[in-house]
Amino acid sequence: MSEQISGGYLLFLGHCRSKLDTKTASGILQWRPDRCIGQFRLSEDAVDLGLPDIDPVEAVTSGARTMVVGVAPVGGAIQPEWVQPIIAALDAGMDVAAGMHSKLSDNPD
């Protein structure tokens, strides 16, 4: 049995300024635009996919159920500055999906 990611999605873009680094989020937006509720950027100069900028609490209120870490920077590691925003999504009641080389469960927080 395969696991499915619950929609709608909040696409996490972090501080990434390269479209190449946000290819996961871009692909989800291209293939499932109907499930994309918003984007969560940690700075205004991060890639803008044209979705509303919302935080996890706003995303849940808007119907999002999963925050997808939509970035894949060189090295594939979860950046330290992403930990608190990921925790905020969990605290808001969201699932978090990430395809990074480092696992979310490897972080003690």
N, C-alpha and C positions, 0 to 999 in steps of 0.2 A: 504494500500500500504506500502510495506517495503522499507526502505532506503537501498541503496547499497553503499559500500565503493568503491570509484574509485580506480582502480589499475593503475599502479604499486605501489608497497609499499616500503617505507623506514621504516625499523624496528628499532624503538628507543629502545636501551638497557641501556641507562644511565650509571651508575657506577656499575650495578649489577654484582656480581661475582658468584652468585649461579644459576646454570641451572634451579633449581626449580623456582626461581623468574622470569625467562625469558620464562616461559611455554607458554605464549600467542604468543610471537614471534616464538618460536620453532614450535608450532602447525601450525601457518600460513605458515612457511617455509616448513613444512612437507606436508601440504595439497594443497598449492598453490605456489610451487617453481617458476613456470613460471611468477608469478606476483611480486616476491621479487627482487627489484633492488639493494638494499644494506642495510647495517646496520649503525646505528649512535650511536657510543659509546662515552661516555664522558671521558673514561680513557682506556689505553691500557690493563689494567688488568681486564676489564669487560669481560663477557662471549663473546666468538667469535663464531658466527654461521657459519663462513666460507664464508660469503658474503663480497663484497668489503666494506671497511670503507669509507663512503662518508658523506658529510654534505648536508643540504637541498638544497642548490643551485646546487650542483653537481647532486643530486638526480633528481631534476626537469629537468636538462639538459639531464639526462639519461632516462627520461620518467616516473619518479615517479609522482603520483598525490596525494598520501595520505601518511602521516607519521603516522604509527600505534605505539602508546605507547605499546610496547610489553612486558612490565614488570608488575608483580603483587606482589609487596613486601608485607610483613605482614602489616596489617592495611589498605592497599589499597588506601593510600593517595598519591596525587601528591606531589613529593618532591620539596622543594623550588629551588634546583639547576636545576630542569627540566624546570622551567618557561621560562627562556631565550632561551633555545634550541627549545622549543615549539613555542615561538614567532618567532624565526628565520625561522621555517618551514612555519608558516603563512605568514610571510613577503616575503618568496620565492614563494608564491602563492599556497602552498599545503593546502589540507584539513588535519585536525588532528583528528584521531579516538582514543578514550581511553575508556576502560571499568572499570575505577577506581571507588572506592566508592565516591570520591570527584569529582565533575563535573568540566570540564575545564572552563565552564562559571561562576563558583563560584569565580574564581580568578580575581581580579580587573584589573590585567595587560592584 
